Amino acid sequence: MSTTIAFDTYAYVKKLRDAGVDERQAGIQAEALVAMVEDRLTTKQDMFMLKRDLAGMETNLRGDIKEMDVKAETRFRELGGKIETMKVEILARVDTKIEASKVDTLKWTAGMFAAQTALIIGAMFAMLKMNQPNPPPTGFPLAPAPEMRLPAPPTPTPVVPPH
């Protein structure tokens, strides 16, 4: 489909002739100019083909985008599943470590409680022992304890008159 442009070749030739150009040369220039412009001009068919090509590209791009969306969605689901699995595993490990820490804490607390109780009981027995008189050692005779009282003053003997 060829498109012609509205170009007044007669007016063009007339202007060239008035400028001093030979009429034959002016006619050849006008024809050459028309041919060049028509070669360079975009026709309706060119535009139609361009639109058709662009529509095909758009359809292909939309298909590619949908395909990539499906792939991305699938990948996101896979990653979400992996993340969920890892989360469950990590929580299980943390729970296990917390339980182990609880057991260790309980063992240490019970041990410290027992040690503290033994220390308090031992201190109580030591204090009771310090407040008791020392028993005599066994196997040794006890020496009589010296008398700590003062002797009583002598009683005066009554003087009896002789008879």
DRENTORKOL-3810 file (N, C-alpha, C; in nm, 4 decimals):
REM DRENTORKOL-3810
@n.u->0.0846; n.v->-0.1162; n.w->0.0000; ca.u->0.0000; ca.v->0.0000; ca.w->0.0000; c.u->0.0898; c.v->0.1233; c.w->0.0000
@n.u->0.0825; n.v->0.1966; n.w->-0.1023; ca.u->0.1672; ca.v->0.3140; ca.w->-0.1176; c.u->0.0872; c.v->0.4381; c.w->-0.0822
@n.u->0.1532; n.v->0.5246; n.w->-0.0119; ca.u->0.0870; ca.v->0.6475; ca.w->0.0272; c.u->0.1546; c.v->0.7630; c.w->-0.0456
@n.u->0.0754; n.v->0.8477; n.w->-0.1011; ca.u->0.1324; ca.v->0.9650; ca.w->-0.1666; c.u->0.1149; c.v->1.0840; c.w->-0.0755
@n.u->0.2091; n.v->1.1721; n.w->-0.0854; ca.u->0.1996; ca.v->1.2906; ca.w->-0.0017; c.u->0.1463; c.v->1.4064; c.w->-0.0851
@n.u->0.0899; n.v->1.4995; n.w->-0.0172; ca.u->0.0379; ca.v->1.6176; ca.w->-0.0870; c.u->0.1544; c.v->1.7137; c.w->-0.1079
@n.u->0.2174; n.v->1.7018; n.w->-0.2236; ca.u->0.3317; ca.v->1.7870; ca.w->-0.2541; c.u->0.3086; c.v->1.8454; c.w->-0.3932
@n.u->0.3018; n.v->1.9731; n.w->-0.3990; ca.u->0.2746; ca.v->2.0416; ca.w->-0.5261; c.u->0.4059; c.v->2.0553; c.w->-0.6023
@n.u->0.4283; n.v->1.9584; n.w->-0.6920; ca.u->0.5534; ca.v->1.9582; ca.w->-0.7682; c.u->0.5576; c.v->2.0754; c.w->-0.8669
@n.u->0.4408; n.v->2.1128; n.w->-0.9198; ca.u->0.4380; ca.v->2.2230; ca.w->-1.0161; c.u->0.4857; c.v->2.3522; c.w->-0.9495
@n.u->0.4363; n.v->2.3796; n.w->-0.8264; ca.u->0.4762; ca.v->2.5015; ca.w->-0.7561; c.u->0.6257; c.v->2.4969; c.w->-0.7246
@n.u->0.6757; n.v->2.3797; n.w->-0.6926; ca.u->0.8170; ca.v->2.3639; ca.w->-0.6602; c.u->0.9027; c.v->2.3916; c.w->-0.7841
@n.u->0.8608; n.v->2.3323; n.w->-0.8963; ca.u->0.9352; ca.v->2.3510; ca.w->-1.0213; c.u->0.9312; c.v->2.4991; c.w->-1.0608
@n.u->0.8167; n.v->2.5628; n.w->-1.0440; ca.u->0.8022; ca.v->2.7033; ca.w->-1.0806; c.u->0.8961; c.v->2.7903; c.w->-0.9977
@n.u->0.9057; n.v->2.7601; n.w->-0.8648; ca.u->0.9936; ca.v->2.8386; ca.w->-0.7777; c.u->1.1390; c.v->2.8208; c.w->-0.8200
@n.u->1.1767; n.v->2.6969; n.w->-0.8539; ca.u->1.3142; ca.v->2.6737; ca.w->-0.8970; c.u->1.3422; c.v->2.7463; c.w->-1.0298
@n.u->1.2456; n.v->2.7430; n.w->-1.1214; ca.u->1.2636; ca.v->2.8067; ca.w->-1.2513; c.u->1.2756; c.v->2.9581; c.w->-1.2331
@n.u->1.1930; n.v->3.0148; n.w->-1.1431; ca.u->1.2002; ca.v->3.1586; ca.w->-1.1171; c.u->1.3346; c.v->3.1958; c.w->-1.0556
@n.u->1.3963; n.v->3.0988; n.w->-0.9853; ca.u->1.5257; ca.v->3.1243; ca.w->-0.9234; c.u->1.6392; c.v->3.1075; c.w->-1.0240
@n.u->1.6077; n.v->3.0655; n.w->-1.1455; ca.u->1.7103; ca.v->3.0566; ca.w->-1.2481; c.u->1.7530; c.v->2.9158; c.w->-1.2788
@n.u->1.6850; n.v->2.8155; n.w->-1.2275; ca.u->1.7213; ca.v->2.6762; ca.w->-1.2548; c.u->1.6486; c.v->2.6347; c.w->-1.3815
@n.u->1.7156; n.v->2.5528; n.w->-1.4628; ca.u->1.6568; ca.v->2.5016; ca.w->-1.5863; c.u->1.5326; c.v->2.4210; c.w->-1.5507
@n.u->1.4279; n.v->2.4310; n.w->-1.6344; ca.u->1.2998; ca.v->2.3654; ca.w->-1.6053; c.u->1.3157; c.v->2.2151; c.w->-1.5990
@n.u->1.3960; n.v->2.1578; n.w->-1.6850; ca.u->1.4169; ca.v->2.0128; ca.w->-1.6849; c.u->1.4840; c.v->1.9695; c.w->-1.5543
@n.u->1.5852; n.v->2.0441; n.w->-1.5111; ca.u->1.6536; ca.v->2.0120; ca.w->-1.3855; c.u->1.5581; c.v->2.0294; c.w->-1.2672
@n.u->1.4763; n.v->2.1314; n.w->-1.2681; ca.u->1.3807; ca.v->2.1559; ca.w->-1.1601; c.u->1.2811; c.v->2.0416; c.w->-1.1515
@n.u->1.2357; n.v->1.9878; n.w->-1.2676; ca.u->1.1429; ca.v->1.8742; ca.w->-1.2679; c.u->1.2074; c.v->1.7496; c.w->-1.2097
@n.u->1.3351; n.v->1.7235; n.w->-1.2460; ca.u->1.4065; ca.v->1.6058; ca.w->-1.1933; c.u->1.4239; c.v->1.6193; c.w->-1.0421
@n.u->1.4574; n.v->1.7401; n.w->-0.9969; ca.u->1.4732; ca.v->1.7609; ca.w->-0.8526; c.u->1.3413; c.v->1.7366; c.w->-0.7794
@n.u->1.2319; n.v->1.7814; n.w->-0.8340; ca.u->1.1006; ca.v->1.7629; ca.w->-0.7719; c.u->1.0674; c.v->1.6154; c.w->-0.7624
@n.u->1.0928; n.v->1.5387; n.w->-0.8706; ca.u->1.0655; ca.v->1.3944; ca.w->-0.8682; c.u->1.1538; c.v->1.3232; c.w->-0.7655
@n.u->1.2817; n.v->1.3620; n.w->-0.7606; ca.u->1.3745; ca.v->1.3005; ca.w->-0.6643; c.u->1.3310; c.v->1.3304; c.w->-0.5213
@n.u->1.2881; n.v->1.4546; n.w->-0.4993; ca.u->1.2431; ca.v->1.4929; ca.w->-0.3651; c.u->1.1191; c.v->1.4147; c.w->-0.3252
@n.u->1.0246; n.v->1.3983; n.w->-0.4156; ca.u->0.9026; ca.v->1.3222; ca.w->-0.3867; c.u->0.9382; c.v->1.1769; c.w->-0.3570
@n.u->1.0270; n.v->1.1161; n.w->-0.4364; ca.u->1.0660; ca.v->0.9761; ca.w->-0.4159; c.u->1.1347; c.v->0.9590; c.w->-0.2801
@n.u->1.2218; n.v->1.0529; n.w->-0.2462; ca.u->1.2929; ca.v->1.0429; ca.w->-0.1184; c.u->1.1958; c.v->1.0557; c.w->-0.0008
@n.u->1.1058; n.v->1.1500; n.w->-0.0082; ca.u->1.0106; ca.v->1.1714; ca.w->0.1008; c.u->0.9200; c.v->1.0504; c.w->0.1148
@n.u->0.8745; n.v->0.9938; n.w->0.0028; ca.u->0.7865; ca.v->0.8765; ca.w->0.0107; c.u->0.8598; c.v->0.7558; c.w->0.0681
@n.u->0.9889; n.v->0.7415; n.w->0.0357; ca.u->1.0666; ca.v->0.6306; ca.w->0.0936; c.u->1.0806; c.v->0.6466; c.w->0.2450
@n.u->1.0943; n.v->0.7675; n.w->0.2860; ca.u->1.1175; ca.v->0.7929; ca.w->0.4277; c.u->0.9884; c.v->0.8034; c.w->0.5085
@n.u->0.8798; n.v->0.8284; n.w->0.4445; ca.u->0.7529; ca.v->0.8452; ca.w->0.5144; c.u->0.7002; c.v->0.7119; c.w->0.5664
@n.u->0.6382; n.v->0.7158; n.w->0.6841; ca.u->0.5762; ca.v->0.5976; ca.w->0.7416; c.u->0.4354; c.v->0.5867; c.w->0.6854
@n.u->0.4055; n.v->0.4689; n.w->0.6338; ca.u->0.2730; ca.v->0.4487; ca.w->0.5763; c.u->0.1795; c.v->0.3910; c.w->0.6801
@n.u->0.0515; n.v->0.3886; n.w->0.6480; ca.u->-0.0470; ca.v->0.3297; ca.w->0.7387; c.u->-0.0191; c.v->0.1818; c.w->0.7564
@n.u->0.0243; n.v->0.1171; n.w->0.6482; ca.u->0.0558; ca.v->-0.0254; ca.w->0.6581; c.u->0.1760; c.v->-0.0461; c.w->0.7503
@n.u->0.2755; n.v->0.0434; n.w->0.7389; ca.u->0.3901; ca.v->0.0348; ca.w->0.8301; c.u->0.3435; c.v->0.0481; c.w->0.9751
@n.u->0.2552; n.v->0.1422; n.w->0.9990; ca.u->0.2036; ca.v->0.1618; ca.w->1.1348; c.u->0.1241; c.v->0.0398; c.w->1.1815
@n.u->0.0440; n.v->-0.0162; n.w->1.0916; ca.u->-0.0339; ca.v->-0.1351; ca.w->1.1263; c.u->0.0588; c.v->-0.2509; c.w->1.1629
@n.u->0.1644; n.v->-0.2715; n.w->1.0811; ca.u->0.2588; ca.v->-0.3809; ca.w->1.1090; c.u->0.3317; c.v->-0.3566; c.w->1.2416
@n.u->0.3674; n.v->-0.2319; n.w->1.2658; ca.u->0.4352; ca.v->-0.1981; ca.w->1.3906; c.u->0.3441; c.v->-0.2249; c.w->1.5104
@n.u->0.2187; n.v->-0.1848; n.w->1.4988; ca.u->0.1238; ca.v->-0.2092; ca.w->1.6078; c.u->0.1047; c.v->-0.3589; c.w->1.6299
@n.u->0.0960; n.v->-0.4349; n.w->1.5204; ca.u->0.0798; ca.v->-0.5796; ca.w->1.5321; c.u->0.2018; c.v->-0.6423; c.w->1.6010
@n.u->0.3218; n.v->-0.5981; n.w->1.5611; ca.u->0.4439; ca.v->-0.6492; ca.w->1.6242; c.u->0.4479; c.v->-0.6136; c.w->1.7729
@n.u->0.4113; n.v->-0.4906; n.w->1.8043; ca.u->0.4099; ca.v->-0.4484; ca.w->1.9451; c.u->0.3070; c.v->-0.5272; c.w->2.0259
@n.u->0.1917; n.v->-0.5529; n.w->1.9658; ca.u->0.0889; ca.v->-0.6310; ca.w->2.0355; c.u->0.1390; c.v->-0.7726; c.w->2.0610
@n.u->0.2093; n.v->-0.8297; n.w->1.9622; ca.u->0.2666; ca.v->-0.9637; ca.w->1.9816; c.u->0.3706; c.v->-0.9638; c.w->2.0925
@n.u->0.4549; n.v->-0.8609; n.w->2.0927; ca.u->0.5557; ca.v->-0.8502; ca.w->2.1991; c.u->0.4891; c.v->-0.8342; c.w->2.3354
@n.u->0.3842; n.v->-0.7524; n.w->2.3394; ca.u->0.3133; ca.v->-0.7313; ca.w->2.4652; c.u->0.2529; c.v->-0.8625; c.w->2.5153
@n.u->0.1939; n.v->-0.9384; n.w->2.4237; ca.u->0.1359; ca.v->-1.0678; ca.w->2.4614; c.u->0.2447; c.v->-1.1605; c.w->2.5141
@n.u->0.3581; n.v->-1.1645; n.w->2.4437; ca.u->0.4693; ca.v->-1.2491; ca.w->2.4888; c.u->0.5198; c.v->-1.2047; c.w->2.6257
@n.u->0.5337; n.v->-1.0735; n.w->2.6431; ca.u->0.5816; ca.v->-1.0223; ca.w->2.7717; c.u->0.4837; c.v->-1.0540; c.w->2.8845
@n.u->0.3557; n.v->-1.0387; n.w->2.8562; ca.u->0.2558; ca.v->-1.0713; ca.w->2.9594; c.u->0.2635; c.v->-1.2197; c.w->2.9964
@n.u->0.2818; n.v->-1.3040; n.w->2.8956; ca.u->0.2960; ca.v->-1.4475; ca.w->2.9225; c.u->0.4204; c.v->-1.4759; c.w->3.0052
@n.u->0.5316; n.v->-1.4102; n.w->2.9681; ca.u->0.6560; ca.v->-1.4284; ca.w->3.0438; c.u->0.6401; c.v->-1.3797; c.w->3.1875
@n.u->0.5727; n.v->-1.2674; n.w->3.2038; ca.u->0.5522; ca.v->-1.2130; ca.w->3.3388; c.u->0.4655; c.v->-1.3075; c.w->3.4212
@n.u->0.3592; n.v->-1.3611; n.w->3.3603; ca.u->0.2742; ca.v->-1.4559; ca.w->3.4336; c.u->0.3538; c.v->-1.5796; c.w->3.4720
@n.u->0.4359; n.v->-1.6272; n.w->3.3800; ca.u->0.5183; ca.v->-1.7454; ca.w->3.4078; c.u->0.6149; c.v->-1.7165; c.w->3.5225
@n.u->0.6754; n.v->-1.5983; n.w->3.5201; ca.u->0.7678; ca.v->-1.5619; ca.w->3.6278; c.u->0.6929; c.v->-1.5442; c.w->3.7598
@n.u->0.5706; n.v->-1.4905; n.w->3.7537; ca.u->0.4899; ca.v->-1.4776; ca.w->3.8755; c.u->0.4605; c.v->-1.6147; c.w->3.9357
@n.u->0.4263; n.v->-1.7099; n.w->3.8491; ca.u->0.3974; ca.v->-1.8458; ca.w->3.8973; c.u->0.5233; c.v->-1.9056; c.w->3.9596
@n.u->0.6376; n.v->-1.8884; n.w->3.8919; ca.u->0.7632; ca.v->-1.9415; ca.w->3.9461; c.u->0.7975; c.v->-1.8746; c.w->4.0789
@n.u->0.7808; n.v->-1.7423; n.w->4.0847; ca.u->0.8117; ca.v->-1.6702; ca.w->4.2080; c.u->0.7190; c.v->-1.7144; c.w->4.3208
@n.u->0.5916; n.v->-1.7292; n.w->4.2909; ca.u->0.4954; ca.v->-1.7726; ca.w->4.3930; c.u->0.5301; c.v->-1.9120; c.w->4.4435
@n.u->0.5656; n.v->-2.0012; n.w->4.3508; ca.u->0.6062; ca.v->-2.1365; ca.w->4.3897; c.u->0.7298; c.v->-2.1310; c.w->4.4783
@n.u->0.8260; n.v->-2.0490; n.w->4.4396; ca.u->0.9506; ca.v->-2.0365; ca.w->4.5170; c.u->0.9218; c.v->-1.9789; c.w->4.6556
@n.u->0.8338; n.v->-1.8788; n.w->4.6608; ca.u->0.7985; ca.v->-1.8204; ca.w->4.7905; c.u->0.7310; c.v->-1.9231; c.w->4.8806
@n.u->0.6453; n.v->-2.0059; n.w->4.8231; ca.u->0.5810; ca.v->-2.1113; ca.w->4.9030; c.u->0.6853; c.v->-2.2088; c.w->4.9557
@n.u->0.7797; n.v->-2.2493; n.w->4.8673; ca.u->0.8856; ca.v->-2.3413; ca.w->4.9101; c.u->0.9669; c.v->-2.2793; c.w->5.0231
@n.u->1.0055; n.v->-2.1530; n.w->5.0048; ca.u->1.0842; ca.v->-2.0859; ca.w->5.1080; c.u->1.0038; c.v->-2.0701; c.w->5.2369
@n.u->0.8749; n.v->-2.0407; n.w->5.2232; ca.u->0.7903; ca.v->-2.0293; ca.w->5.3426; c.u->0.7848; c.v->-2.1610; c.w->5.4187
@n.u->0.7743; n.v->-2.2723; n.w->5.3439; ca.u->0.7745; ca.v->-2.4040; ca.w->5.4082; c.u->0.9066; c.v->-2.4317; c.w->5.4775
@n.u->1.0173; n.v->-2.3976; n.w->5.4098; ca.u->1.1493; ca.v->-2.4190; ca.w->5.4707; c.u->1.1660; c.v->-2.3331; c.w->5.5952
@n.u->1.1209; n.v->-2.2095; n.w->5.5867; ca.u->1.1315; ca.v->-2.1203; ca.w->5.7028; c.u->1.0487; c.v->-2.1748; c.w->5.8185
@n.u->0.9295; n.v->-2.2227; n.w->5.7895; ca.u->0.8433; ca.v->-2.2781; ca.w->5.8948; c.u->0.9088; c.v->-2.4008; c.w->5.9581
@n.u->0.9678; n.v->-2.4875; n.w->5.8743; ca.u->1.0363; ca.v->-2.6062; ca.w->5.9257; c.u->1.1531; c.v->-2.5656; c.w->6.0152
@n.u->1.2324; n.v->-2.4687; n.w->5.9681; ca.u->1.3464; ca.v->-2.4229; ca.w->6.0475; c.u->1.2995; c.v->-2.3603; c.w->6.1782
@n.u->1.1900; n.v->-2.2875; n.w->6.1729; ca.u->1.1364; ca.v->-2.2242; ca.w->6.2938; c.u->1.0976; c.v->-2.3300; c.w->6.3965
@n.u->1.0307; n.v->-2.4350; n.w->6.3500; ca.u->0.9902; ca.v->-2.5432; ca.w->6.4407; c.u->1.1136; c.v->-2.6108; c.w->6.4999
@n.u->1.2150; n.v->-2.6367; n.w->6.4151; ca.u->1.3372; ca.v->-2.7016; ca.w->6.4646; c.u->1.4081; c.v->-2.6135; c.w->6.5670
@n.u->1.4179; n.v->-2.4850; n.w->6.5385; ca.u->1.4861; ca.v->-2.3941; ca.w->6.6303; c.u->1.4102; c.v->-2.3852; c.w->6.7622
@n.u->1.2789; n.v->-2.3750; n.w->6.7557; ca.u->1.2001; ca.v->-2.3695; ca.w->6.8793; c.u->1.2154; c.v->-2.4978; c.w->6.9603
@n.u->1.2218; n.v->-2.6123; n.w->6.8912; ca.u->1.2407; ca.v->-2.7391; ca.w->6.9619; c.u->1.3765; c.v->-2.7400; c.w->7.0315
@n.u->1.4802; n.v->-2.6920; n.w->6.9605; ca.u->1.6141; ca.v->-2.6880; ca.w->7.0221; c.u->1.6167; c.v->-2.5930; c.w->7.1409
@n.u->1.5531; n.v->-2.4785; n.w->7.1260; ca.u->1.5503; ca.v->-2.3816; ca.w->7.2358; c.u->1.4761; c.v->-2.4407; c.w->7.3556
@n.u->1.3627; n.v->-2.5062; n.w->7.3301; ca.u->1.2884; ca.v->-2.5695; ca.w->7.4395; c.u->1.3727; c.v->-2.6755; c.w->7.5088
@n.u->1.4460; n.v->-2.7556; n.w->7.4298; ca.u->1.5325; ca.v->-2.8585; ca.w->7.4873; c.u->1.6397; c.v->-2.7948; c.w->7.5750
@n.u->1.7009; n.v->-2.6882; n.w->7.5259; ca.u->1.8056; ca.v->-2.6225; ca.w->7.6045; c.u->1.7480; c.v->-2.5580; c.w->7.7303
@n.u->1.6284; n.v->-2.5026; n.w->7.7199; ca.u->1.5651; ca.v->-2.4435; ca.w->7.8384; c.u->1.5373; c.v->-2.5518; c.w->7.9419
@n.u->1.4866; n.v->-2.6661; n.w->7.8972; ca.u->1.4601; ca.v->-2.7761; ca.w->7.9904; c.u->1.5897; c.v->-2.8235; c.w->8.0557
@n.u->1.6966; n.v->-2.8356; n.w->7.9763; ca.u->1.8260; ca.v->-2.8774; ca.w->8.0321; c.u->1.8744; c.v->-2.7747; c.w->8.1340
@n.u->1.8555; n.v->-2.6477; n.w->8.1043; ca.u->1.8963; ca.v->-2.5428; ca.w->8.1978; c.u->1.8135; c.v->-2.5492; c.w->8.3255
@n.u->1.6840; n.v->-2.5788; n.w->8.3115; ca.u->1.5990; ca.v->-2.5920; ca.w->8.4300; c.u->1.6478; c.v->-2.7061; c.w->8.5183
@n.u->1.6811; n.v->-2.8193; n.w->8.4551; ca.u->1.7290; ca.v->-2.9347; ca.w->8.5318; c.u->1.8594; c.v->-2.8993; c.w->8.6020
@n.u->1.9531; n.v->-2.8349; n.w->8.5301; ca.u->2.0801; ca.v->-2.7954; ca.w->8.5918; c.u->2.0567; c.v->-2.6974; c.w->8.7065
@n.u->1.9684; n.v->-2.6018; n.w->8.6846; ca.u->1.9391; ca.v->-2.5040; ca.w->8.7894; c.u->1.8777; c.v->-2.5726; c.w->8.9107
@n.u->1.7877; n.v->-2.6660; n.w->8.8870; ca.u->1.7255; ca.v->-2.7394; ca.w->8.9968; c.u->1.8295; c.v->-2.8213; c.w->9.0733
@n.u->1.9202; n.v->-2.8873; n.w->8.9995; ca.u->2.0246; ca.v->-2.9659; ca.w->9.0667; c.u->2.1129; c.v->-2.8754; c.w->9.1521
@n.u->2.1553; n.v->-2.7632; n.w->9.0961; ca.u->2.2412; ca.v->-2.6726; ca.w->9.1713; c.u->2.1668; c.v->-2.6133; c.w->9.2912
@n.u->2.0418; n.v->-2.5778; n.w->9.2723; ca.u->1.9644; ca.v->-2.5204; ca.w->9.3828; c.u->1.9471; c.v->-2.6227; c.w->9.4944
@n.u->1.9127; n.v->-2.7462; n.w->9.4580; ca.u->1.8962; ca.v->-2.8509; ca.w->9.5600; c.u->2.0288; c.v->-2.8780; c.w->9.6303
@n.u->2.1379; n.v->-2.8832; n.w->9.5543; ca.u->2.2694; ca.v->-2.9062; ca.w->9.6145; c.u->2.3082; c.v->-2.7941; c.w->9.7092
@n.u->2.2855; n.v->-2.6707; n.w->9.6674; ca.u->2.3194; ca.v->-2.5570; ca.w->9.7528; c.u->2.2295; c.v->-2.5541; c.w->9.8767
@n.u->2.1019; n.v->-2.5900; n.w->9.8605; ca.u->2.0113; ca.v->-2.5956; ca.w->9.9741; c.u->2.0589; c.v->-2.7011; c.w->10.0742
@n.u->2.0964; n.v->-2.8181; n.w->10.0228; ca.u->2.1447; ca.v->-2.9251; ca.w->10.1113; c.u->2.2735; c.v->-2.8827; c.w->10.1813
@n.u->2.3653; n.v->-2.8205; n.w->10.1075; ca.u->2.4920; ca.v->-2.7773; ca.w->10.1678; c.u->2.4671; c.v->-2.6697; c.w->10.2728
@n.u->2.3796; n.v->-2.5774; n.w->10.2441; ca.u->2.3482; ca.v->-2.4705; ca.w->10.3383; c.u->2.2816; c.v->-2.5276; c.w->10.4636
@n.u->2.1902; n.v->-2.6217; n.w->10.4452; ca.u->2.1241; ca.v->-2.6847; ca.w->10.5597; c.u->2.2263; c.v->-2.7586; c.w->10.6459
@n.u->2.3161; n.v->-2.8334; n.w->10.5816; ca.u->2.4194; ca.v->-2.9062; ca.w->10.6566; c.u->2.5090; c.v->-2.8090; c.w->10.7321
@n.u->2.5430; n.v->-2.6980; n.w->10.6702; ca.u->2.6277; ca.v->-2.5985; ca.w->10.7349; c.u->2.5570; c.v->-2.5383; c.w->10.8561
@n.u->2.4297; n.v->-2.5070; n.w->10.8421; ca.u->2.3543; ca.v->-2.4493; ca.w->10.9543; c.u->2.3422; c.v->-2.5500; c.w->11.0682
@n.u->2.3107; n.v->-2.6744; n.w->11.0357; ca.u->2.2984; ca.v->-2.7779; ca.w->11.1407; c.u->2.4324; c.v->-2.7988; c.w->11.2093
@n.u->2.5404; n.v->-2.8029; n.w->11.1310; ca.u->2.6739; ca.v->-2.8186; ca.w->11.1898; c.u->2.7081; c.v->-2.7023; c.w->11.2813
@n.u->2.6734; n.v->-2.5813; n.w->11.2414; ca.u->2.7004; ca.v->-2.4642; ca.w->11.3246; c.u->2.6185; c.v->-2.4705; c.w->11.4530
@n.u->2.4937; n.v->-2.5173; n.w->11.4426; ca.u->2.4106; ca.v->-2.5284; ca.w->11.5629; c.u->2.4701; c.v->-2.6300; c.w->11.6605
@n.u->2.5135; n.v->-2.7448; n.w->11.6102; ca.u->2.5741; ca.v->-2.8451; ca.w->11.6986; c.u->2.7030; c.v->-2.7920; c.w->11.7602
@n.u->2.7809; n.v->-2.7188; n.w->11.6847; ca.u->2.9052; ca.v->-2.6631; ca.w->11.7383; c.u->2.8746; c.v->-2.5639; c.w->11.8496
@n.u->2.7707; n.v->-2.4821; n.w->11.8301; ca.u->2.7352; ca.v->-2.3854; ca.w->11.9340; c.u->2.6822; c.v->-2.4559; c.w->12.0587
@n.u->2.6044; n.v->-2.5614; n.w->12.0391; ca.u->2.5547; ca.v->-2.6363; ca.w->12.1548; c.u->2.6699; c.v->-2.7005; c.w->12.2303
@n.u->2.7660; n.v->-2.7508; n.w->12.1584; ca.u->2.8804; ca.v->-2.8172; ca.w->12.2201; c.u->2.9641; c.v->-2.7165; c.w->12.2980
@n.u->2.9742; n.v->-2.5941; n.w->12.2468; ca.u->3.0540; ca.v->-2.4922; ca.w->12.3154; c.u->2.9869; c.v->-2.4501; c.w->12.4460
@n.u->2.8573; n.v->-2.4575; n.w->12.4550; ca.u->2.7855; ca.v->-2.4156; ca.w->12.5745; c.u->2.7755; c.v->-2.5270; c.w->12.6787
@n.u->2.8156; n.v->-2.6463; n.w->12.6485; ca.u->2.8123; ca.v->-2.7584; ca.w->12.7420; c.u->2.9475; c.v->-2.7671; c.w->12.8133
@n.u->2.9453; n.v->-2.8098; n.w->12.9473; ca.u->3.0751; ca.v->-2.8295; ca.w->13.0131; c.u->3.1434; c.v->-2.9498; c.w->12.9495
@n.u->3.2735; n.v->-2.9402; n.w->12.9513; ca.u->3.3490; ca.v->-3.0495; ca.w->12.8920; c.u->3.3363; c.v->-3.1731; c.w->12.9794
@n.u->3.3008; n.v->-3.2849; n.w->12.9243; ca.u->3.2951; ca.v->-3.4058; ca.w->13.0067; c.u->3.4381; c.v->-3.4505; c.w->13.0386
@n.u->3.4509; n.v->-3.5184; n.w->13.1487; ca.u->3.5869; ca.v->-3.5627; ca.w->13.1834; c.u->3.6342; c.v->-3.6639; c.w->13.0806
@n.u->3.7618; n.v->-3.6609; n.w->13.0586; ca.u->3.8131; ca.v->-3.7595; ca.w->12.9638; c.u->3.7979; c.v->-3.8979; c.w->13.0226
@n.u->3.7698; n.v->-3.9880; n.w->12.9417; ca.u->3.7507; ca.v->-4.1243; ca.w->12.9891; c.u->3.8859; c.v->-4.1913; c.w->13.0039
@n.u->3.8968; n.v->-4.2744; n.w->13.1047; ca.u->4.0192; ca.v->-4.3493; ca.w->13.1269; c.u->4.1131; c.v->-4.2818; c.w->13.2253
@n.u->4.0857; n.v->-4.1607; n.w->13.2654; ca.u->4.1721; ca.v->-4.0919; ca.w->13.3607; c.u->4.0923; c.v->-4.0689; c.w->13.4880
@n.u->4.1531; n.v->-4.0988; n.w->13.6092; ca.u->4.0801; ca.v->-4.0719; ca.w->13.7329; c.u->4.0714; c.v->-3.9213; c.w->13.7564
@n.u->3.9625; n.v->-3.8830; n.w->13.8117; ca.u->3.9440; ca.v->-3.7421; ca.w->13.8386; c.u->4.0077; c.v->-3.7079; c.w->13.9725
@n.u->4.0827; n.v->-3.6038; n.w->13.9725; ca.u->4.1410; ca.v->-3.5562; ca.w->14.0986; c.u->4.0318; c.v->-3.4802; c.w->14.1719
@n.u->4.0313; n.v->-3.4918; n.w->14.3060; ca.u->3.9280; ca.v->-3.4189; ca.w->14.3764; c.u->3.9459; c.v->-3.2697; c.w->14.3538
@n.u->3.8392; n.v->-3.2060; n.w->14.3380; ca.u->3.8432; ca.v->-3.0627; ca.w->14.3148; c.u->3.8731; c.v->-2.9932; c.w->14.4467
@n.u->3.9566; n.v->-2.8951; n.w->14.4457; ca.u->3.9852; ca.v->-2.8246; ca.w->14.5718; c.u->3.8590; c.v->-2.7539; c.w->14.6200
@n.u->3.8534; n.v->-2.7437; n.w->14.7515; ca.u->3.7383; ca.v->-2.6795; ca.w->14.8128; c.u->3.7492; c.v->-2.5318; c.w->14.7874
@n.u->3.6455; n.v->-2.4782; n.w->14.7390; ca.u->3.6475; ca.v->-2.3377; ca.w->14.7043; c.u->3.5903; c.v->-2.2528; c.w->14.8189
@n.u->3.5275; n.v->-2.3192; n.w->14.9183; ca.u->3.4690; ca.v->-2.2426; ca.w->15.0270; c.u->3.5745; c.v->-2.2146; c.w->15.1325
@n.u->3.5501; n.v->-2.1073; n.w->15.2039; ca.u->3.6401; ca.v->-2.0757; ca.w->15.3146; c.u->3.6000; c.v->-2.1614; c.w->15.4343
@n.u->3.6977; n.v->-2.1987; n.w->15.5136; ca.u->3.6607; ca.v->-2.2793; ca.w->15.6300; c.u->3.5783; c.v->-2.1954; c.w->15.7295
@n.u->3.4974; n.v->-2.2605; n.w->15.8009; ca.u->3.4131; ca.v->-2.1919; ca.w->15.8984; c.u->3.5017; c.v->-2.1442; c.w->16.0150
@n.u->3.4690; n.v->-2.0325; n.w->16.0714; ca.u->3.5510; ca.v->-1.9859; ca.w->16.1852; c.u->3.5371; c.v->-2.0838; c.w->16.3027
@n.u->3.6428; n.v->-2.0964; n.w->16.3747; ca.u->3.6355; ca.v->-2.1915; ca.w->16.4871; c.u->3.5307; c.v->-2.1438; c.w->16.5887
@n.u->3.4640; n.v->-2.2344; n.w->16.6426; ca.u->3.3634; ca.v->-2.1994; ca.w->16.7427; c.u->3.4339; c.v->-2.1911; c.w->16.8787
@n.u->3.4058; n.v->-2.0906; n.w->16.9539; ca.u->3.4711; ca.v->-2.0824; ca.w->17.0866; c.u->3.4192; c.v->-2.1935; c.w->17.1781
@n.u->3.5093; n.v->-2.2473; n.w->17.2466; ca.u->3.4696; ca.v->-2.3500; ca.w->17.3417; c.u->3.4271; c.v->-2.2799; c.w->17.4717
@n.u->3.3208; n.v->-2.3205; n.w->17.5274; ca.u->3.2762; ca.v->-2.2531; ca.w->17.6501; c.u->3.3712; c.v->-2.2876; c.w->17.7669
@n.u->3.3937; n.v->-2.1893; n.w->17.8396; ca.u->3.4791; ca.v->-2.2085; ca.w->17.9584; c.u->3.3870; c.v->-2.2520; c.w->18.0718
@n.u->3.4188; n.v->-2.3594; n.w->18.1218; ca.u->3.3381; ca.v->-2.4109; ca.w->18.2318; c.u->3.4184; c.v->-2.3790; c.w->18.3622
@n.u->3.3515; n.v->-2.3183; n.w->18.4582; ca.u->3.4257; ca.v->-2.2914; ca.w->18.5822; c.u->3.4534; c.v->-2.4233; c.w->18.6564
@n.u->3.5561; n.v->-2.4263; n.w->18.7189; ca.u->3.5880; ca.v->-2.5499; ca.w->18.7932; c.u->3.4944; c.v->-2.5661; c.w->18.9116
@n.u->3.4631; n.v->-2.6527; n.w->18.9421; ca.u->3.3810; ca.v->-2.6809; ca.w->19.0561; c.u->3.4525; c.v->-2.7502; c.w->19.1515
END
